Amino acid sequence: MSVLVYTESENGKFKKNAFEVASYATEVAKQMGTTATAVSFNATDKESLGEYGVSKVINISDDTLSTFNAKAYANSIKQVVEKEDAKVIILSSSTDTKFLAPLLSGYLKAGYIPNVVAAPESTTPFVVKRTAFSNKGFALSEINTDIKIVGVSNNAFGIAENKIEASVEDFSASVSDADFGIKSIEIDKVVGKATIADADIVVSGGRGLKGPENWGLIEDLAEVLGAATACSKPVSDLGWRPHGEHVGQTGKPVASNLYIAIGISGAIQHLAGVSSSKVKVVINNDPEAPFFKAADYGIVGDAFEVVPQLTEKLKEFKAQNA
Ligand SMILES: Cc1cc2nc3c(=O)[nH]c(=O)nc-3n(C[C@H](O)[C@H](O)[C@H](O)COP(=O)(O)OP(=O)(O)OC[C@H]3O[C@@H](n4cnc5c(N)ncnc54)[C@H](O)[C@@H]3O)c2cc1C
């Protein structure tokens, strides 16, 4: 019996959240007196997971699984779970796992808890702390099914180095046409230096920016900070920015160390997706904007005056400290 962790990769390279869930799985395995095994798809840097305490990496190398497909991935992971007799499955709370985890839960008749923010309180019974009420509170939840699935929030547990030698095993999963009933035919991917899921800093713009022609303000600030850019839902609905940048309840979740919201009112649906960010800075010209209540730091002012000054000051600071 081992703890199995699904480590996400893109173009063969593990995503940042893979190292966080690997660290988390190692901690759970330690608590349970067992080892952590990872399952990956078409990964190239498999041994690197040993840095985070994973003792075995099972890699499924299959061209038909080169892009994420919830059903085919869930079916493949199920086969690895059965082969390894895994009783606890760890995954990130990413956009992909929103689709994958419920399927896996159904296939394995396993209890699934997403948005977990800390190592288990106990493993017998299996109790974890997760966010609740759109990130406004926490809940302690117990999973009492034979197989348990835990979705870990990004940046909640962190990456912990725990170097060991990881063995690597190839596995051929059996997938059929029925697993590909739904296929991605086009992927609208944000092109930039940092992705929203992996970025430590996210700079996000709302309807207060007035139009797409003003997005240079957001991009300049993001560039100086090495941040990813994001936006509110209406901004992507209006076509000012690609849908891949929309964050919130119906968009991508953000759990960065710093989230800078510019010209965003702070509607509950927006806050639901960004409130896991550690520090929130709000720039808005309306002192009554609801976002200020959720902010750690706020600047009441016109974005068109405040943001260029902030960008210039940060550039000066970086030049002085280079
Ligand atoms: C089912 C459902 C799901 C939804 N999901 C999401 C979601 O996932 N993500 C999301 O973002 N929204 C979502 N929404 C929409 C949400 O309710 C809000 O309408 C939306 O977040 C508002 O976007 P905004 O803050 O950019 O625009 P607005 O509400 O129009 O706010 C613009 C803000 O900019 C400020 N402003 C104006 N000019 C300036 C200036 N010059 N300088 C500084 N500030 C300025 C204003 O004071 C205002 O606070 C959802 C809604 C529904 C019903």
The ligand as a MOL file (V3000), in Angstrom:
LIG
                    3D

  0  0  0     0  0            999 V3000
M  V30 BEGIN CTAB
M  V30 COUNTS 53 58 0 0 0
M  V30 BEGIN ATOM
M  V30 1 C -22.7040 33.0340 -12.1020 0
M  V30 2 C -21.6850 34.1380 -12.1620 0
M  V30 3 C -20.3370 33.7960 -12.2100 0
M  V30 4 C -19.3770 34.8030 -12.2740 0
M  V30 5 N -18.0400 34.4590 -12.2880 0
M  V30 6 C -17.1190 35.4340 -12.2730 0
M  V30 7 C -15.7260 35.1160 -12.2280 0
M  V30 8 O -15.3260 33.9550 -12.2230 0
M  V30 9 N -14.8250 36.1410 -12.2200 0
M  V30 10 C -15.2060 37.4510 -12.2440 0
M  V30 11 O -14.3290 38.3310 -12.2330 0
M  V30 12 N -16.5140 37.7800 -12.2900 0
M  V30 13 C -17.4730 36.8100 -12.3210 0
M  V30 14 N -18.7750 37.1550 -12.3970 0
M  V30 15 C -19.1290 38.5740 -12.6000 0
M  V30 16 C -19.0960 39.3680 -11.3120 0
M  V30 17 O -20.3380 39.2760 -10.6550 0
M  V30 18 C -18.7980 40.8560 -11.5860 0
M  V30 19 O -19.7650 41.3490 -12.4720 0
M  V30 20 C -17.4190 41.0980 -12.1810 0
M  V30 21 O -16.4240 40.4710 -11.3770 0
M  V30 22 C -17.1500 42.5860 -12.2440 0
M  V30 23 O -15.9950 42.8050 -12.9860 0
M  V30 24 P -15.1420 44.1330 -12.7520 0
M  V30 25 O -14.8280 44.2720 -11.3110 0
M  V30 26 O -14.0180 44.0880 -13.7250 0
M  V30 27 O -16.1390 45.2690 -13.2620 0
M  V30 28 P -17.0140 46.3160 -12.4580 0
M  V30 29 O -17.9010 45.6540 -11.4830 0
M  V30 30 O -17.6290 47.1780 -13.5000 0
M  V30 31 O -15.9590 47.1430 -11.6190 0
M  V30 32 C -15.0310 48.0060 -12.1630 0
M  V30 33 C -14.2980 48.6470 -11.0040 0
M  V30 34 O -13.3050 49.5230 -11.5140 0
M  V30 35 C -13.2860 50.6850 -10.7150 0
M  V30 36 N -12.7480 51.7630 -11.5550 0
M  V30 37 C -13.3640 52.4390 -12.5610 0
M  V30 38 N -12.5250 53.3350 -13.0890 0
M  V30 39 C -11.3550 53.2380 -12.4220 0
M  V30 40 C -10.1370 53.9020 -12.5080 0
M  V30 41 N -9.9090 54.8560 -13.4150 0
M  V30 42 N -9.1480 53.5850 -11.6370 0
M  V30 43 C -9.3450 52.6100 -10.6990 0
M  V30 44 N -10.4990 51.9290 -10.5810 0
M  V30 45 C -11.4920 52.2360 -11.4390 0
M  V30 46 C -14.7110 50.9120 -10.2850 0
M  V30 47 O -14.7600 51.6840 -9.0980 0
M  V30 48 C -15.1920 49.4790 -10.0740 0
M  V30 49 O -14.9940 49.0940 -8.7250 0
M  V30 50 C -19.7650 36.1670 -12.3230 0
M  V30 51 C -21.1200 36.4860 -12.2600 0
M  V30 52 C -22.0710 35.4900 -12.1990 0
M  V30 53 C -23.5250 35.8760 -12.1270 0
M  V30 END ATOM
M  V30 BEGIN BOND
M  V30 1 1 1 2
M  V30 2 1 2 3
M  V30 3 2 2 52
M  V30 4 2 3 4
M  V30 5 1 4 5
M  V30 6 1 4 50
M  V30 7 2 5 6
M  V30 8 1 6 7
M  V30 9 1 6 13
M  V30 10 2 7 8
M  V30 11 1 7 9
M  V30 12 1 9 10
M  V30 13 2 10 11
M  V30 14 1 10 12
M  V30 15 2 12 13
M  V30 16 1 13 14
M  V30 17 1 14 15
M  V30 18 1 14 50
M  V30 19 1 15 16
M  V30 20 1 16 17
M  V30 21 1 16 18
M  V30 22 1 18 19
M  V30 23 1 18 20
M  V30 24 1 20 21
M  V30 25 1 20 22
M  V30 26 1 22 23
M  V30 27 1 23 24
M  V30 28 2 24 25
M  V30 29 1 24 26
M  V30 30 1 24 27
M  V30 31 1 27 28
M  V30 32 2 28 29
M  V30 33 1 28 30
M  V30 34 1 28 31
M  V30 35 1 31 32
M  V30 36 1 32 33
M  V30 37 1 33 34
M  V30 38 1 33 48
M  V30 39 1 34 35
M  V30 40 1 35 36
M  V30 41 1 35 46
M  V30 42 1 36 37
M  V30 43 1 36 45
M  V30 44 2 37 38
M  V30 45 1 38 39
M  V30 46 1 39 40
M  V30 47 2 39 45
M  V30 48 1 40 41
M  V30 49 2 40 42
M  V30 50 1 42 43
M  V30 51 2 43 44
M  V30 52 1 44 45
M  V30 53 1 46 47
M  V30 54 1 46 48
M  V30 55 1 48 49
M  V30 56 2 50 51
M  V30 57 1 51 52
M  V30 58 1 52 53
M  V30 END BOND
M  V30 END CTAB
M  END
